[in-house]
């Protein structure tokens, strides 16, 4: 396992790579969270080169505003170029899954596949937020420990940018024509309603949706093996067809 700092438009980004084989990048959620996806990387690093990173303003990476969808995508591209990768599987958790899907839309020629864990939402629905907020306030979700606190300024700025992004008139048409294999993994105990993710999975031409019974927003914590199996199957399939 090797740690490297990658320069992206004036910001030094913390990255770490482990394993060898087909390249897979993992995007953290939040937005604004440090790296917490080592357990997910460990599910794949015997069959893939797994790269984790912290976006600008998060964890060990430089705080260098502005924070937006555009800078998030640019940071991902900087990581790809640094590691000399032509095409990779782009994956993420929660808001990181949203980012992975946006990257696939922006750079489909550089994407071998897309994995969205507990995310991939392209809606800003009031009813969705109401249900999520009620369940959150009831204490129905436990977060994994973070080594560094979330950057709430990153969270606010990127969320504003994301809300503008999903209002683009062409978004659904672009998703309906996105010729990139995708896997959506969700827990049926996630306090966030699953319907927006299931809709996106239905809309994409080559996507599957995998619901894990008894799992919450962090399925590698509540049912690691049920999450590990579909992830590995997807990566192995992409390896064979590469």
C-alpha positions, 0 to 999 in steps of 0.5 A: 500500500502506497500513499501519494499526494497528487497536485490538482489545480493548486491543491495537494490531494491525499491518495493511497493505492493497494493491489494490482489489476483492473483499476478501481477508484473509491469516492467518499461521501458527505460531501466533505468526508475524509477517507473511510472506505478502507473496508470496501477497498479490502474487499477488492484489492486482491483482484484490482488496483484500488485507489482511495483519495480525499477531495480538496478540503477533506482529511489530509488534502489541502483546503483550496476553494472553490468546492464544486462539482467541477472541482470534484471532477477535476480532482478525480481526473488529476488522480487518474492522470497521476496513476497513469490510468487510461480507463477505470471503474469509478465507484463511491459511497453515498454522495461519492456514488453521485460523484461517480455517476457524474464522472461517468457522464462527463468522461464515459470514454474513461470509465470501464464501469460504475459502482454506486453504493448507497447513492447515485441519486439525481433528485432533490425531492422534498418528500425524500428529504422529509423521510430521511430527516425524520429517520435521522432525527430519530437516531436510526443511523450510526455512522462509522468513525471518521479519522478527521471531522467532515468539512461542512463548508465543502458540504455546503458548497458542493451540495449547492453545486450538485443541486444546480447540476441536477437541474440541467434539462438534458440530464435524464436524456444523458443518463438514458444514453450512458453506455457504461455498465453500472451496479447500484447496491443499497441496504433496505434499512437505509434511512434514505428512501431507495426510489431515486436510486432504483429509478436511475438504475432502471433508466441506465441502459446497462445497470443492475440494482442489488438490495441487501436485506438488513443492511443500512447506509453502510452495508459493509458494516451491517452485512459485509459478505452480502455486499462483497459478493456483488462488488467482486462479481461486477469487477471480475466481469469488467476484468474479463471484458476489458 
